[in-house]
Amino acid sequence: MSKYVYLENEINKVVKSLGYDGVTLSLSNRPDLGEFQINDAMRFAKLYHKNPVEIANSIKDELDKTGMFKDINIAGAGFINLSLSDSVLIDFINETKDDVNNNIDKMEEKTIFLDYGGANVAKALHVGHLRPANIGEGLKRLAKTLGNKTISDVHLGDSGLQAGIVMLEMKSRFPDLPCFKEEYNGEDFDLPIVKEDLKEIYPTGSQKAHEDEALMEEARRITFELQRDNKCYNTLWNKITELSVTDIKETYDLLNCEFDLYEGERDSFKYIPDMLKDLEEKNLLTKSEGATVIDIKEDTDTKEMPPVILVKSDGAYLYATTDLATIKERMERFNPDEIWYVTDLRQSLHFEQVFRAAKKAGYVPNTELRHLGNGTLNGPDGKPFKTRAGGVMSLEELIKMIYDECYSRINDNIVEASKKEDTAMKIALAALKYADYLPYRETDYIFDINKFTDLDGKTGPYLLYSTIRIKSLLNKAKEENIEYNKFITLSNKTDREVILTLLSLPLVLKRSYESKSLNEIAEYIYKLTSIYNKFYSENRILTEENNELKSSWLVLSKVVYDTNMMLLNIMGINCPEKM
């Protein structure tokens, strides 16, 4: 239990002893009056028909007896303002100094399945893949930090039209591959391409198909055959998928995105026939212009809600088909309490349709389905970020752009030549990932390389530099054999501000979890770091002659460092040794 929750519980014991309901302890929006507030006296006045100021004063009198507060005052119509005693703050730091997890309130464990990433096989990851990967990974790590069990799946796009286009282009280039022979019976063969070739094969094939309807129709036919487990295309596509996933994993590993499963849409194919049979037996399927659909309209709908098309008139499956079958599959394999999908906000209608179909079919009787849509990363024109030539920028290009900028700024006198590339990449990814977390999940934002890589702004590099400086301070204390085993005394207003900020961490984590967005964590770590930097500049920690103060300041520094490292880890940001 965190100190914050402990304090709130202790306050509620007092309040309930007076015959009132529970109260909420809030951070003060008037720090000149107090550090915390209780704003329930007016509510109690209506419930119990008493004067709110009298109620507030009776609560104040009892709280004064606890010794937890150095000041309690009543403002206005019964607002209770509280400031904690030094002893409470000192105890809090000593309870947290050996393990910052003591400042986290664990939840009742749930099993949460997260579907994010969404890479397409045989296509380059582009800037649109950045936000789902970052946000999904951050939410997964936050959920685990709070005590949940998580299962993550990249859910590869591996059954759409791009499969047919890529294999048609492969057939054009390599017609003598064994799988294209009429007598092919499944024997093994090597692909005549490397992963770098895939970045060119799809764009070339796509352009050809869009310029020639006959080629596009052939690509559709190949896609259909793949969905029906054609031996030739299935074998070829498996090999292409394996090659493509190697490349995809390298990029996700670079971004610190770790998936438990690298499954895709095709993994649901074996479930689709039984699912369609089940839906038919439940009388949920109807025909519409030759297609097989499931109606999901509800009486309360205020807007048109089109049916979910599961099988096209030509017999082909759609994304809704594989997504619905995947839900059925995941429920049978993992039975999660919740399933979170992190994708572009513009896919909201699709997921609302699929979720309704899943509920109507009875596949998720007690499981919550959530689509956590994200906004877009935009260029200076406010539109989705593109290359100078006007095309969609690959994620690899975006990372390299920031990497080059960070590499050019590294001081060769500080970072060893052998570690310069690794350091530059860690700084670049911190810049990119932190900028991605700062806005609320659904909010679009503008790409600004100068702003993102600034060492003095609200940026990833600023957080890394400050965290490294705290680590350096602690290392120097160790080298000089300075012991700091206990927080003993408060010295000034600033170290109090640092402690109060640390005390509020559980609230930030809770709000971030509830909103399914890491923007509050991003703001919080900047606030904590900035207040600590002020404290650091005001005090000569290592040369302080008062040993009690020195010990206290070093213990506080360690708690801030450990908290920063925990939060950076939640955001998937690695910290270099120097920068």
C-alpha positions as CSV (number, residue, x, y, z in Angstrom):
1,M,0.0,0.0,0.0
2,S,1.3,3.4,-0.9
3,K,1.7,6.2,1.6
4,Y,-0.9,8.2,-0.2
5,V,-3.5,5.5,0.2
6,Y,-2.4,4.8,3.8
7,L,-3.0,8.5,4.6
8,E,-6.4,8.5,2.9
9,N,-7.4,5.4,4.9
10,E,-6.3,6.9,8.2
11,I,-8.3,10.0,7.5
12,N,-11.3,8.0,6.6
13,K,-11.1,6.1,9.9
14,V,-11.3,9.5,11.7
15,V,-14.1,10.7,9.5
16,K,-16.2,7.6,9.8
17,S,-15.7,7.6,13.6
18,L,-17.6,10.9,13.5
19,G,-20.5,9.2,11.7
20,Y,-19.8,10.4,8.2
21,D,-19.2,8.6,4.9
22,G,-15.8,8.2,3.4
23,V,-13.8,11.2,2.0
24,T,-11.4,11.6,-0.9
25,L,-7.9,13.1,-0.2
26,S,-7.1,15.4,-3.1
27,L,-3.9,17.3,-4.1
28,S,-4.4,20.9,-3.3
29,N,-5.2,23.4,-6.1
30,R,-4.3,26.1,-3.6
31,P,-0.8,25.3,-2.3
32,D,-0.8,28.6,-0.4
33,L,-3.5,27.1,1.8
34,G,-2.3,23.5,2.1
35,E,-0.7,20.6,0.4
36,F,-3.9,18.5,0.3
37,Q,-7.6,19.1,0.4
38,I,-10.8,17.4,1.6
39,N,-13.8,18.8,-0.2
40,D,-16.6,16.6,1.3
41,A,-18.0,18.8,4.0
42,M,-20.6,20.4,1.7
43,R,-21.7,17.0,0.6
44,F,-22.0,15.9,4.2
45,A,-24.0,19.1,5.0
46,K,-26.7,18.0,2.5
47,L,-26.8,14.4,3.6
48,Y,-26.8,15.1,7.4
49,H,-28.5,18.5,7.4
50,K,-25.7,20.2,9.3
51,N,-23.6,23.3,8.8
52,P,-20.6,22.4,6.5
53,V,-18.2,24.6,8.4
54,E,-19.1,22.9,11.7
55,I,-18.6,19.5,10.0
56,A,-15.2,20.6,8.7
57,N,-14.2,21.9,12.1
58,S,-15.2,18.7,13.8
59,I,-13.1,16.7,11.3
60,K,-10.2,19.1,11.7
61,D,-10.3,18.7,15.5
62,E,-10.0,14.9,15.3
63,L,-7.3,15.0,12.6
64,D,-5.2,17.3,14.7
65,K,-5.0,14.6,17.3
66,T,-3.4,12.1,14.8
67,G,-0.1,14.0,14.6
68,M,0.0,13.4,10.8
69,F,-0.4,17.1,10.0
70,K,1.6,20.2,10.8
71,D,-1.3,22.5,9.7
72,I,-5.0,22.1,9.1
73,N,-7.2,25.0,8.2
74,I,-10.7,25.6,7.0
75,A,-11.4,27.8,4.0
76,G,-14.7,29.1,2.5
77,A,-17.7,26.9,3.1
78,G,-15.9,24.0,4.6
79,F,-12.9,23.2,2.5
80,I,-10.4,21.4,4.7
81,N,-6.7,22.2,3.8
82,L,-4.0,19.9,5.1
83,S,-0.2,20.0,5.2
84,L,1.7,16.9,6.3
85,S,4.0,16.7,9.2
86,D,7.7,16.3,8.6
87,S,7.7,12.9,10.3
88,V,5.1,11.6,7.8
89,L,7.3,12.7,4.9
90,I,10.5,11.3,6.4
91,D,8.8,8.0,7.1
92,F,7.5,7.9,3.5
93,I,11.0,8.3,2.0
94,N,12.5,5.7,4.3
95,E,9.7,3.3,3.4
96,T,10.4,3.8,-0.3
97,K,14.2,4.1,-0.4
98,D,15.0,0.4,-0.9
99,D,12.1,-0.3,-3.3
100,V,10.1,2.3,-5.2
101,N,7.4,-0.4,-5.7
102,N,6.4,0.4,-2.1
103,N,5.0,3.6,-3.6
104,I,2.7,1.7,-6.0
105,D,-0.8,0.4,-5.3
106,K,-1.2,-2.9,-6.9
107,M,-4.6,-3.8,-8.5
108,E,-6.6,-6.9,-8.2
109,E,-4.9,-9.0,-10.9
110,K,-6.6,-9.2,-14.3
111,T,-5.5,-11.0,-17.5
112,I,-5.3,-8.3,-20.2
113,F,-4.7,-9.2,-23.8
114,L,-3.1,-6.4,-25.8
115,D,-3.3,-6.3,-29.6
116,Y,-1.0,-3.5,-31.0
117,G,1.7,-2.9,-33.5
118,G,-0.2,-4.1,-36.5
119,A,2.7,-4.5,-38.9
120,N,1.9,-5.8,-42.4
121,V,3.9,-8.6,-43.8
122,A,6.1,-7.8,-46.8
123,K,5.5,-4.0,-46.3
124,A,7.8,-1.5,-44.6
125,L,6.8,-0.2,-41.2
126,H,5.9,3.5,-41.7
127,V,5.4,6.4,-39.3
128,G,1.7,5.4,-38.7
129,H,3.0,2.3,-36.9
130,L,4.9,4.3,-34.3
131,R,2.1,5.4,-32.1
132,P,0.3,2.0,-31.8
133,A,3.6,0.4,-31.0
134,N,4.7,3.0,-28.4
135,I,1.3,3.4,-26.8
136,G,0.5,-0.3,-26.7
137,E,3.9,-1.2,-25.2
138,G,3.6,1.6,-22.6
139,L,0.1,0.5,-21.6
140,K,1.2,-3.1,-21.3
141,R,4.2,-2.2,-19.1
142,L,1.9,0.1,-17.0
143,A,-0.6,-2.7,-16.5
144,K,2.1,-5.1,-15.5
145,T,3.6,-2.6,-13.0
146,L,0.2,-2.3,-11.4
147,G,0.0,-6.1,-10.9
148,N,-1.9,-7.4,-14.0
149,K,-1.0,-10.3,-16.1
150,T,-0.5,-9.3,-19.8
151,I,-0.4,-11.1,-23.1
152,S,0.7,-9.1,-26.1
153,D,0.3,-9.9,-29.8
154,V,1.6,-7.9,-32.7
155,H,-1.2,-9.3,-34.9
156,L,0.4,-9.2,-38.2
157,G,-1.5,-8.1,-41.3
158,D,-0.8,-11.3,-43.3
159,S,-3.9,-12.1,-45.3
160,G,-4.9,-9.0,-47.1
161,L,-4.6,-8.0,-50.7
162,Q,-0.9,-7.1,-50.2
163,A,-0.3,-10.9,-50.0
164,G,-1.7,-11.4,-53.4
165,I,0.2,-8.4,-54.9
166,V,3.5,-9.5,-53.5
167,M,3.1,-13.1,-54.6
168,L,2.0,-12.0,-58.1
169,E,5.1,-9.8,-58.4
170,M,7.2,-12.8,-57.1
171,K,5.7,-15.0,-59.9
172,S,6.5,-12.3,-62.4
173,R,10.2,-12.1,-61.3
174,F,10.8,-15.8,-60.5
175,P,8.4,-17.9,-62.6
176,D,10.6,-21.0,-62.1
177,L,10.2,-21.2,-58.4
178,P,9.0,-24.8,-57.5
179,C,5.8,-23.6,-56.0
180,F,4.6,-22.1,-59.3
181,K,4.9,-25.5,-61.0
182,E,1.6,-27.4,-61.7
183,E,3.1,-30.6,-60.2
184,Y,4.2,-28.8,-57.0
185,N,3.6,-31.1,-54.0
186,G,5.0,-29.1,-51.1
187,E,8.7,-29.7,-51.4
188,D,11.0,-27.2,-49.7
189,F,12.8,-24.4,-51.6
190,D,14.9,-21.3,-50.8
191,L,13.6,-17.8,-51.5
192,P,15.7,-15.9,-54.1
193,I,15.4,-12.7,-52.2
194,V,16.6,-11.1,-48.9
195,K,14.6,-9.0,-46.5
196,E,15.8,-5.7,-48.1
197,D,14.1,-6.8,-51.3
198,L,10.7,-6.8,-49.7
199,K,10.8,-3.1,-49.2
200,E,10.8,-2.7,-53.0
201,I,8.7,-5.7,-54.2
202,Y,5.4,-4.6,-52.7
203,P,5.5,-0.9,-54.0
204,T,6.5,-2.1,-57.5
205,G,3.8,-4.8,-57.6
206,S,1.2,-2.5,-56.1
207,Q,1.8,0.2,-58.8
208,K,1.5,-2.4,-61.6
209,A,-1.7,-3.8,-60.2
210,H,-3.3,-0.4,-59.8
211,E,-2.4,0.4,-63.4
212,D,-3.7,-2.9,-64.8
213,E,-7.1,-4.2,-63.7
214,A,-6.3,-7.7,-65.0
215,L,-3.3,-7.8,-62.7
216,M,-5.3,-6.5,-59.7
217,E,-8.0,-9.2,-60.4
218,E,-5.2,-11.9,-60.4
219,A,-3.9,-10.5,-57.1
220,R,-7.3,-10.8,-55.6
221,R,-7.6,-14.4,-56.9
222,I,-4.2,-15.3,-55.3
223,T,-5.4,-13.7,-52.0
224,F,-8.5,-15.8,-52.1
225,E,-6.5,-19.0,-52.8
226,L,-4.3,-18.2,-49.9
227,Q,-7.3,-17.8,-47.6
228,R,-8.4,-21.3,-48.8
229,D,-5.0,-22.8,-47.9
230,N,-3.7,-23.3,-51.4
231,K,-0.5,-25.3,-51.0
232,C,1.5,-23.3,-53.5
233,Y,0.7,-19.8,-52.1
234,N,0.6,-21.0,-48.5
235,T,4.1,-22.3,-48.7
236,L,5.4,-19.2,-50.6
237,W,3.7,-16.8,-48.2
238,N,4.9,-18.6,-45.1
239,K,8.5,-18.1,-46.4
240,I,7.9,-14.5,-47.2
241,T,6.3,-14.0,-43.8
242,E,9.3,-15.5,-42.0
243,L,11.7,-13.3,-43.9
244,S,9.5,-10.2,-43.3
245,V,9.0,-10.9,-39.6
246,T,12.8,-10.9,-39.1
247,D,12.9,-7.3,-40.3
248,I,9.8,-6.3,-38.4
249,K,11.2,-7.7,-35.2
250,E,14.4,-5.7,-35.6
251,T,12.5,-2.4,-35.7
252,Y,10.2,-3.3,-32.8
253,D,13.2,-4.5,-30.8
254,L,14.8,-1.1,-31.5
255,L,11.7,0.6,-30.1
256,N,11.7,-1.7,-27.0
257,C,8.4,-3.3,-28.1
258,E,8.3,-6.9,-26.8
259,F,5.5,-9.1,-28.0
260,D,4.6,-12.5,-26.5
261,L,3.0,-13.5,-29.8
262,Y,3.9,-12.8,-33.4
263,E,0.7,-14.2,-34.8
264,G,-1.4,-12.8,-37.6
265,E,-4.8,-12.8,-39.3
266,R,-4.0,-16.2,-41.0
267,D,-3.8,-17.8,-37.6
268,S,-7.6,-17.4,-37.3
269,F,-8.3,-19.2,-40.6
270,K,-8.8,-22.6,-39.0
271,Y,-11.4,-21.1,-36.7
272,I,-13.5,-19.4,-39.4
273,P,-15.4,-22.4,-40.8
274,D,-16.6,-23.4,-37.3
275,M,-17.3,-19.8,-36.4
276,L,-19.5,-19.4,-39.5
277,K,-21.3,-22.6,-38.7
278,D,-21.9,-21.5,-35.1
279,L,-23.3,-18.1,-36.2
280,E,-25.5,-19.9,-38.7
281,E,-26.9,-22.2,-36.0
282,K,-27.6,-19.2,-33.8
283,N,-29.6,-17.7,-36.7
284,L,-27.3,-14.6,-36.7
285,L,-26.3,-14.7,-40.4
286,T,-28.2,-13.2,-43.3
287,K,-27.5,-12.7,-47.0
288,S,-27.1,-9.2,-48.5
289,E,-26.3,-8.9,-52.2
290,G,-24.6,-12.2,-52.2
291,A,-22.5,-11.5,-49.1
292,T,-22.9,-13.2,-45.7
293,V,-23.4,-10.6,-43.0
294,I,-24.4,-10.3,-39.3
295,D,-26.7,-7.5,-38.4
296,I,-25.5,-5.5,-35.3
297,K,-28.0,-2.6,-35.2
298,E,-29.4,-1.8,-31.8
299,D,-32.7,0.0,-30.9
300,T,-30.8,2.8,-29.1
301,D,-28.6,3.6,-32.2
302,T,-28.8,7.3,-33.2
303,K,-26.6,6.8,-36.3
304,E,-26.5,4.3,-39.0
305,M,-24.7,1.1,-38.1
306,P,-23.9,-1.1,-41.1
307,P,-23.9,-4.9,-40.8
308,V,-20.6,-6.7,-40.5
309,I,-19.7,-8.4,-43.7
310,L,-18.0,-11.8,-42.9
311,V,-17.9,-13.4,-46.4
312,K,-17.9,-11.5,-49.6
313,S,-20.1,-12.6,-52.6
314,D,-17.0,-14.1,-54.1
315,G,-16.3,-16.2,-51.0
316,A,-13.4,-14.0,-49.7
317,Y,-12.9,-13.2,-46.0
318,L,-12.5,-9.6,-44.7
319,Y,-10.7,-8.0,-41.8
320,A,-13.9,-8.2,-39.7
321,T,-14.0,-12.0,-40.4
322,T,-10.5,-12.6,-39.1
323,D,-10.9,-10.2,-36.2
324,L,-14.1,-11.9,-35.0
325,A,-12.5,-15.3,-35.4
326,T,-9.4,-14.1,-33.5
327,I,-11.6,-12.9,-30.6
328,K,-13.2,-16.4,-30.5
329,E,-9.7,-18.0,-30.6
330,R,-8.3,-15.8,-27.9
331,M,-11.2,-16.5,-25.6
332,E,-10.7,-20.2,-26.0
333,R,-6.9,-20.1,-25.6
334,F,-6.5,-17.4,-22.9
335,N,-9.9,-16.4,-21.5
336,P,-8.7,-12.8,-20.7
337,D,-10.7,-10.4,-18.6
338,E,-10.1,-7.6,-21.1
339,I,-8.8,-7.2,-24.6
340,W,-7.3,-3.9,-25.7
341,Y,-6.8,-3.0,-29.3
342,V,-4.4,-0.1,-29.9
343,T,-4.7,1.2,-33.4
344,D,-5.4,4.4,-35.4
345,L,-8.5,6.3,-34.1
346,R,-9.9,6.1,-37.6
347,Q,-10.6,2.4,-37.2
348,S,-13.1,3.1,-34.4
349,L,-16.2,2.1,-36.5
350,H,-14.6,-1.2,-37.5
351,F,-13.9,-2.2,-33.9
352,E,-17.3,-1.1,-32.7
353,Q,-18.8,-3.4,-35.4
354,V,-16.6,-6.4,-34.5
355,F,-17.2,-5.9,-30.8
356,R,-20.9,-5.8,-31.2
357,A,-20.8,-9.0,-33.3
358,A,-18.7,-10.7,-30.7
359,K,-21.1,-9.8,-27.9
360,K,-24.1,-10.8,-30.0
361,A,-22.5,-14.2,-30.8
362,G,-21.9,-14.7,-27.0
363,Y,-18.1,-15.0,-27.5
364,V,-17.3,-12.5,-24.7
365,P,-19.9,-12.9,-22.0
366,N,-17.7,-11.4,-19.3
367,T,-14.7,-9.9,-21.2
368,E,-14.4,-6.2,-21.8
369,L,-13.3,-5.2,-25.3
370,R,-11.6,-1.8,-25.7
371,H,-10.5,0.0,-28.8
372,L,-7.8,2.5,-27.7
373,G,-7.6,4.7,-30.7
374,N,-4.6,7.0,-31.2
375,G,-4.1,10.3,-33.1
376,T,-1.6,10.8,-35.8
377,L,2.0,12.1,-36.0
378,N,1.8,15.0,-38.4
379,G,4.1,17.2,-40.4
380,P,4.3,21.0,-40.2
381,D,1.3,21.2,-42.5
382,G,-0.8,19.4,-39.9
383,K,-1.3,16.4,-42.1
384,P,0.1,12.9,-41.6
385,F,3.9,13.0,-41.8
386,K,5.4,12.3,-45.2
387,T,8.8,12.4,-46.9
388,R,9.9,15.4,-48.8
389,A,8.9,13.6,-52.0
390,G,5.3,13.4,-50.6
391,G,5.3,9.6,-49.9
392,V,4.6,7.9,-46.7
393,M,7.8,8.0,-44.6
394,S,9.1,4.7,-43.3
395,L,9.6,4.3,-39.6
396,E,13.2,3.4,-40.4
397,E,13.7,6.8,-42.1
398,L,12.1,8.6,-39.2
399,I,14.3,7.0,-36.6
400,K,17.5,7.6,-38.7
401,M,16.5,11.3,-39.1
402,I,16.4,11.8,-35.3
403,Y,19.5,9.5,-34.8
404,D,21.6,11.7,-37.2
405,E,20.5,14.8,-35.3
406,C,21.4,13.3,-31.9
407,Y,24.7,11.8,-33.1
408,S,25.8,15.3,-34.3
409,R,25.2,16.8,-30.9
410,I,27.1,14.3,-28.8
411,N,30.2,15.6,-27.1
412,D,33.1,13.4,-28.0
413,N,34.9,14.5,-24.8
414,I,32.2,12.8,-22.8
415,V,31.1,9.8,-24.7
416,E,33.7,7.2,-25.8
417,A,33.9,6.7,-29.6
418,S,33.0,3.0,-29.3
419,K,29.7,3.9,-27.5
420,K,28.7,6.9,-29.5
421,E,26.4,5.1,-31.9
422,D,24.6,3.2,-29.1
423,T,24.3,6.4,-27.1
424,A,23.0,8.4,-30.0
425,M,20.3,5.8,-30.7
426,K,19.2,5.7,-27.1
427,I,18.9,9.5,-27.1
428,A,17.1,9.5,-30.4
429,L,14.6,6.9,-29.3
430,A,14.0,8.7,-26.0
431,A,13.3,11.9,-28.0
432,L,10.9,10.1,-30.3
433,K,9.1,8.0,-27.7
434,Y,8.7,10.8,-25.1
435,A,7.4,13.2,-27.7
436,D,4.9,10.5,-28.6
437,Y,3.7,10.1,-25.1
438,L,3.3,13.8,-24.2
439,P,0.0,14.4,-25.9
440,Y,-3.1,12.5,-24.8
441,R,-3.4,9.3,-26.7
442,E,-6.1,10.5,-29.1
443,T,-4.5,13.8,-29.8
444,D,-2.6,14.5,-33.1
445,Y,0.8,16.2,-32.8
446,I,3.4,17.9,-35.0
447,F,6.8,16.4,-35.7
448,D,9.5,18.9,-34.7
449,I,13.0,17.4,-34.6
450,N,14.6,20.5,-33.0
451,K,12.0,20.6,-30.2
452,F,12.1,16.8,-29.6
453,T,15.9,16.7,-29.3
454,D,16.4,19.9,-27.2
455,L,18.4,19.2,-24.1
456,D,16.7,22.0,-22.1
457,G,13.0,21.5,-22.9
458,K,10.3,19.1,-22.0
459,T,12.0,16.3,-23.9
460,G,13.4,12.8,-23.7
461,P,17.0,14.0,-23.9
462,Y,16.4,16.4,-20.9
463,L,15.0,13.5,-18.8
464,L,18.0,11.2,-19.8
465,Y,20.6,13.9,-19.0
466,S,19.0,14.7,-15.6
467,T,18.7,11.0,-14.7
468,I,22.3,10.3,-15.7
469,R,23.4,13.2,-13.5
470,I,21.6,11.8,-10.5
471,K,23.3,8.4,-11.1
472,S,26.7,10.2,-11.4
473,L,26.0,11.8,-8.0
474,L,25.2,8.5,-6.4
475,N,28.3,6.9,-8.0
476,K,30.6,9.6,-6.7
477,A,29.1,9.2,-3.2
478,K,29.9,5.5,-3.4
479,E,33.5,6.2,-4.7
480,E,34.0,8.5,-1.7
481,N,32.6,5.9,0.7
482,I,29.8,8.2,1.8
483,E,27.1,6.3,3.6
484,Y,23.5,7.3,3.2
485,N,21.3,4.7,4.7
486,K,18.5,6.8,6.1
487,F,16.5,9.9,5.4
488,I,16.7,11.9,8.7
489,T,15.7,15.5,8.2
490,L,14.0,18.0,6.0
491,S,16.0,21.1,5.2
492,N,14.0,23.5,3.0
493,K,10.9,24.0,0.9
494,T,12.4,22.4,-2.2
495,D,13.2,19.0,-0.8
496,R,9.7,19.0,0.6
497,E,8.3,19.7,-2.9
498,V,10.3,16.8,-4.2
499,I,8.9,14.5,-1.6
500,L,5.3,15.7,-2.1
501,T,5.7,15.0,-5.8
502,L,6.9,11.5,-5.1
503,L,4.0,11.0,-2.8
504,S,1.6,11.7,-5.7
505,L,2.9,9.0,-8.0
506,P,0.2,6.5,-7.2
507,L,-2.5,9.0,-8.3
508,V,-0.6,9.5,-11.6
509,L,-0.3,5.8,-12.3
510,K,-4.0,5.3,-11.5
511,R,-5.2,8.1,-13.7
512,S,-2.9,6.9,-16.6
513,Y,-4.3,3.4,-16.3
514,E,-7.9,4.6,-16.2
515,S,-7.5,6.9,-19.2
516,K,-5.3,4.3,-21.1
517,S,-2.9,7.1,-22.0
518,L,0.7,7.8,-20.8
519,N,0.5,11.6,-21.1
520,E,0.1,12.0,-17.4
521,I,3.2,9.9,-16.7
522,A,5.1,11.9,-19.3
523,E,4.1,15.1,-17.6
524,Y,4.8,13.7,-14.1
525,I,8.3,12.6,-14.8
526,Y,9.1,16.0,-16.2
527,K,7.7,17.7,-13.2
528,L,9.5,15.4,-10.7
529,T,12.8,15.8,-12.6
530,S,12.5,19.6,-12.9
531,I,11.7,20.0,-9.1
532,Y,14.7,17.7,-8.3
533,N,17.0,19.7,-10.6
534,K,16.0,22.8,-8.6
535,F,16.8,21.0,-5.4
536,Y,20.1,19.8,-6.9
537,S,21.1,23.4,-7.9
538,E,20.3,24.8,-4.5
539,N,22.4,22.3,-2.5
540,R,26.0,21.2,-2.6
541,I,25.1,17.6,-1.7
542,L,28.5,15.8,-1.6
543,T,30.3,18.7,0.2
544,E,27.6,19.3,2.7
545,E,29.2,19.3,6.2
546,N,26.1,18.3,8.1
547,N,26.1,14.5,7.8
548,E,22.4,14.1,8.6
549,L,21.6,16.5,5.7
550,K,24.0,14.9,3.4
551,S,22.5,11.4,4.1
552,S,19.0,12.7,3.7
553,W,19.8,14.4,0.4
554,L,21.5,11.3,-1.0
555,V,18.6,9.0,0.0
556,L,16.1,11.5,-1.6
557,S,18.3,11.5,-4.8
558,K,18.2,7.7,-4.9
559,V,14.4,7.6,-4.6
560,V,14.1,10.1,-7.4
561,Y,16.6,8.2,-9.6
562,D,14.8,4.8,-9.0
563,T,11.4,6.4,-9.7
564,N,12.7,8.0,-12.9
565,M,14.2,4.7,-14.0
566,M,10.9,2.9,-13.3
567,L,8.9,5.4,-15.3
568,L,11.4,5.5,-18.2
569,N,11.1,1.7,-18.3
570,I,7.3,1.9,-18.5
571,M,7.8,4.2,-21.5
572,G,10.2,1.8,-23.0
573,I,13.1,4.3,-22.8
574,N,16.6,3.1,-22.2
575,C,19.1,5.3,-20.4
576,P,22.7,5.5,-21.7
577,E,25.7,5.7,-19.3
578,K,26.8,9.1,-20.4
579,M,25.6,11.8,-22.9
